[in-house]
Amino acid sequence: MEKLFGTDGIRGIANTFPMTPEVVLNIGKATAHVFKEKNGKKRPKLVIGRDTRLSGCMIENALTSGILSVGADVFLVGHMPTPAIAHVTKSLNVDAGMVISASHNPAADNGIKIFSGDGYKLSDDVEEEIEKYILTEKVKTEQITGGFIGNAYSIDDAKGRYIEFAKASMKNLSIRGLKIVLDCANGAAYNTAPQVFRELGAEVIVLNDKPDGLNINLNCGALHPEIMQEVVKKEKADIGIALDGDADRVIVCDEKGNNVDGDHIIAICAMYLKEKGALTKNCVVTTIMTNKGFDIAMDTKNIRIVKTKVGDRYVIDEMRKKGYVLGGEQSGHIIFSNYTTTGDGIISALQLLGIMKEKGEKLSKLAECMKSLPQVLINVKVKEKKDIDTLEVKKHIRKTEEKLGEKGRVLVRYSGTENLCRVMIEGEYKKEIQKMANEIAQGIKREIGV
């Protein structure tokens, strides 16, 4: 059967398959039907929130119509970060939460992520069941008439619920005295993130908090932190915080404007939690993309590492199975399971600020706990995702691995959400690995490139 769900929900260019109103209507029907079956045919309740993309309103209306037609109710919360919707889903005690967002992707894209009532992303088997009703067994709704049709409600206090929840994650500790440059990526957190940091006492200089539907992630946010870094230096701020379009990831910079990625943030937090005796099982969960320098840093503190496939859902699954409290990705998806059920850029930044405040140390000093190996990442647009092992370029990948030996590594994989092949190489010398990565990327482009 055709796959709609990737590693982070359903995603595509808005108004083209699968993100057309017609398909989205069926996504709403299928999701409501599956949860109706799960709770014994009682009237399900679902939360819908979205980021600031122009297409979000079109998709919200189609999705809502599909859900209502099955006889389920919808709670609409408007523009909200993805992790905020996960929290509100639990807070309102509903059956599921749905997020209309394409995260860090360009404004023309959109997508749908679904959380179960406990705030966690759906399991593979539930996603497959929903896919079945979308693609092969269309949900029939002709019998749903009169009072059996669902109703839609606007939830006015959703933003406030999340702001108080985020502040409580650091026990409302004052961060007065810290000066923050905050880049909201013209995304879903534009009207929540500034308030969270200000209410905790920080001086906040806000960038990119004026979404127009088309400027989300546009040369700003976690994927483009350069302007934030310059403003930090100019304003002599203590830290720069850059969120992505749906605020489930964060990248920061220190007071000198130097980039501090997800690996460094996790390293700082892991060492702090170990000092406090709060790092459960003395272990942190990361992915295969994590820089080798992270492994070296954790080894110096005798902290164990468990590695998963790329994707925060795989990190979260491992954390849930074993009861680990900290995990995440280099890209800035970081999970503090004592507080969140998914990556949360705002809460991750708050945990880091709390450490800075408690220790009284600059972020540049804290970030010295880990030294990254030089790393090159090239994205190649592909027309199909053939098994890497069957491609001719695999021979060149093996030769590159042999040349690097123990002093580096090669990782070639497909994106789970876009038609991209990612070529990542780590090694001692940036120029050398750049040349190696370019050669592999060119090989991939010749065989399956667009």
N, C-alpha and C positions, 0 to 999 in steps of 0.2 A: 504494500500500500504506500502511496505517496506520503512523504513526511512534510508536515507543516511546522512542527515545533523544532527549533534548534536548541542550542545550549542555553538560550535566554529568551524563551517564548517564541512567538511567531513574529516574523519581521520581513519587511520589504518596502518597495517604493510605494508611497500612498497613491491610491487610485489605480494601481496595477495589482495583479494577483500576487499574493493572497490578500493584500490590504485594500480590496475594493469594498464598497458598501454592501454588495450582495454577499460576498464571502464572510465579511465581518458580521452581518446579520445572522448567518448560519453558525458562526463561532459563538455568538451570544446564545442562540437556541441550544446548541450542543452542550455548552458549559452549564447552563441552567438545568437542562434535562438530566445531565449526569449527577449534579448535586441534588436534584429532586429525587432521583432514584436512591441516592445514598442516604437521604434522611427520611426514607419511608414515604415518599410522595407528598410530604408536607411542603408548604409554600417556602421555597428557599429565599434567602436574602443575600444580595451581592453588593459590594462596594465597587464603584468605578471612580478612578482618578486619572489625571492625565498631565503630561508636560505641556510646554507652551507652543508646540508646532501648530501651524495653521490648519493642518489636516485633522487635528485632534477633535475638533467639534464635529466634523463629518463622521468620524469613526465612532465617537461617543454616542451619537444619535442612532447609528445603525446597530451598535452593540446593545444599547439600551432597548431598542425596539425588539431585537431578537429575544432578549431575556424576558421582557414583559409578555411577549406572545406565548411563552411557555407557562406563564402563571407564576413567575417569580418576581420579587420586588427588588428595586435598585435604589441604593443610596449614592447620590452624586456628591463628590467632595471637591470637584474642580481641580485647579492646578495644585498638585502636591508631589513632593519627592516620592520615588518608588518606596524607600524604606518607611516613609510616613504612612503610605497606604497599607503596607504590611502591618504596621502598628495599629492603625485605625480598624483594620479588619478584625484583629483580636479584641480591641477595645469595644467595638460595637457588637461583638459576639455574633457575627454573621457567618454564612457558610463559605464564602470565598471573597477574595479581593481581586480586582482586575485593573491593571495599569496600562494606559495607552501611552506608549513611549518607545522610541528607538534609541534611548540612552545617549551614547556619545556620537551616534551617526548624524549625517547631515540632515538639514531641515526637511528635505524632500522625502526622507524615509519615515516610516512609523512602524509600530508594532504593538503587540499585546502580550503582557506577562500576567500570569495568574498565580495567586497565592491561595492556599487552603485556609480554613478558618483559624488554624494555629499560627498563621503568619509565615509559613514556609512555602517555598515554591513547590508546585505539584510534582508528585513522583512520576516516573516514566510511564507506569501503567495507567494512571489517570489521564495523562496527556494522550496516550494511545487510544483510550476509550473516547475522549472528546474528538480526536481526529476521525475516528470511525464514523461518528454521527455527522461530522462535517462533510466527509468525502464519499461515504458509501450508503449509510442508512440515515437519510435526511429525517430530522425530527418533524413529526406532523403536529400541527397546532390548531387545526380546524375545530377541534372539540373544545378548545379553550375559549369560552365566550362569557359575556356578562361580567359578573363579579369574580370570575376565575382568572381574568386577565390581571397581570401584575400592575403595580403602581410604582412611580418614581418619586423620590424625596430628595430635596437638597439638604445637606448636613452643614449647618453654618459654623459649628464649633470644631470642625475637624482640624483646622490649622492650629488652634489653641491647644487641643489635646496633644498634638505631636510636639509642639514647642515645650510644653511642660514635661512631657516624657523625655525629650532630649536633655533638658536641663537636669532632670532627676538622675540621668545616667552618670553624672559626676557629682551627685548629691548637692547640687546647687552651689558648688564651690565657687567663690568669687575669682574671676580672672582679671579683676581691676588692676590696672597698671600695664597690661599688655596691649600693644598696638598691632592691629591685624589688618592686612589687606585681603579682602574677600572677593573672589571672582565667582559670580553665580552662573556664568555661561549662558546668560539670557534664558535660563531653563527653569525647571520646576521649583527650585528652591529660592527664587528671586524674592519671594515675599515671606519666607520663613527663616532662612539662614541668618540674615542680618539681625533679625529680632532675637534669635537664640543667643548669639554672641554678645549683643548689646545688653540684654537683660541680665547676663552674668557679669557685666561690668567692664567689658573690654571696649577700647576705642576702635571703631571699625570704619575703614575706608572701603566702600563698596564699588566694585566694578561690574559692568555687564548685568544689570538688574532691570533692564528695560526691554523685555521681549516684545517683538513685533510679529511673531509667528514664523519668521524666516531667518532670524539671526541666532537661533539656538546653536550653540557649539561653534559659531562662525568666528574663527580666529581668536577664540577665547576659551576659558575653562580648562579642565584637566588635560585636554589634548594640546592646548596652546598656552602654556603658562608664561610665555616670554614677557608679555606686557605686565602681568602681575609681578614678575621678578624685578622689572625695572622700577615699578611704583614702590615696591618694598625698599629698594635702595634709596630712591629719591625721598621718600617720606620717613626714612630711618625707622621702619616698622620692625617688630620682633619676629613676625612670621607672615608668609603669604599662604593663603588657602584657596585652592582652585577646585571647584566641583565640576562634574560633567552635567549633561542635560537633564538627567533625572536624579542627580545627587546621590547615587549609590556608590560612587567612587570619589576619591580625593587624592590630589597631589599637592604637596606643600613645598615651600622654599624657606631657607633660613634667612636670618637678618642680613646676610651678605648677598642674597639673591640666588644662592646655589640651590639647585633642584634637590628635593628630598622625596624619593619615590616610595611606592608601597613597601618594597623590601626593607628600606631603612626605617619606615614607621613601625612595621611589624617587629623589626629587630629591637628598636628602642623600647617598645611596649612589652615584648617578651622578657627582656632583661629586667625591666622594672617589676613586672609581675612576679618573676622568680625571686627578686629581692624581698618582695612582700609575702612570699610563700603562697601566692595566689595563682601560679601557673600550674593548672591541674595536670597531673602525671608528667610534669616537667617536659611538656611537649607542645610544639606549635605545628600547624598544618599549612602547607604552601602548595604551589603547583610546580610542574616541571619547568616552567618559565623562570622560576626564581633564580636570581644571579648566584653564581658559585661563591661569591664573596659573602653571601648570607650564610651559606653552609659553614664557612670558615669561622664567621663571627659566633654562630651558635655553638660550634664545637669548643670555642674558648671558654664558654660558660656552662658546658656540659648540658646543653638543652637539646633534646631530641627533635628531629624533624620528620614529619610524615608528608610525602608528596603525592599529589593527585593529578589527574588530567586537568587541562586548562578549563577554567569556568568556575565561578564562585559557587555554583550549585554543588559541584563535586567536593569542594572544600567543606561546605556546610554539611553535606551528607556524612563525610568522615568525622567531622566534629560531633555531630549528633550521635553517631554510632558509638564513639569512644568517650564522649563527655569532655572533649577538649574545649578550652575557653577562648583561644585565640587562633585565628587563621586568616589567610587572605592571599592576594595576588600582587605582583609587582605593579600592575596597572592601577592599584589604589582601591580595589574592592577589599575591604577589611571587615572581618566579622568578630565582634566581641559578644560571644554567645550568652554572657550574663545579662546583656541588655537587648540584643537585637537578634532577629531571625534571618537577616540578610545583610549584604553589604550596606553600610550607612556612612556616607561621606561626612556628614555633620557630626555624628557621634564619634567617629574615628578621630576627627580633628579635635573634638573636646577632650578625648582621652589623652591625646598628645599635649594639649595645652595644660591639662591638669598636672602632667609629669613635669613640664617646664616650670609651672608655678610652684609645685611642691619642692623641686630640687633647686630652684633658683638659678637654673643654668640656661644659657643660650641654646637655641636649637642646633647651631653649628657644632657646639661642643657635644651635645647628645648624639648627633649623627656620626661622630667619629667612631662609634662602637662598631661600625661596619664599613669596609672599603670594597666598593664594587669592582669586579673585573671589567675591563673594557668590553662593551657589548654592541653589536650591530644588529638591527632589525630592519628587514626589507619586506614590504608587502607587494605581492605580485597579483594583479587581477587575472583571474582564470575563467575560462568558459565552462569547464567541468572539473570535478574533483576526483580524478583518477587516483587509485592507490599509488602512493609515492614509490613503493617498492617495485612497481611495474614500469616505472619511467626510466628512460635512458640516463637521466641526470643522477639517478641513484648511485651510479658508478663514481661520479665526481664527488658526491656527498661522502662516500666511503673513503676516497683518497684524502679528502679534506680532514676527516676524522682521524685518519692515520697520521697525518702531518701534525695535527694539534696534540695528539696523544693525551697525556694527563694534564696538560697545561691549558686545556680549553675544551669546548664542546660545540656540537652542531645540532640544532633542532629545526626540522622542517615539518610544518603541519598546516592544515587548513583551518581557517576561521570557522567557528561554529555558527556565526550570524551573517557573514558576508561571503561573496564569491572571491575570496582571497586566499593565496598561499603565503604563509609567513615563513621567512627564512631568518633564523636567529643564530648568530655565532658569537661565542665568548672566547677570549684569548688574551695573551699578554700585550699584544701590540695592535693598536687601533687600525693603523694603515693596512697591516697584513690581513686582519680579519675582514676589513671593509672590502678589500680586493677579492677575498674568498667568497664573501656573501654575494657580491655583484656577479661573480662567475656562476654561482649556483642559481641565482635569480634569473640570469639571462637564459640558462639551460631550461628552467621551468617555463619561461615565457615562450621559448621556441616551440616547446612541446604542447602546452595547453593554455598559453596566454591569450588574452583578448586582443 
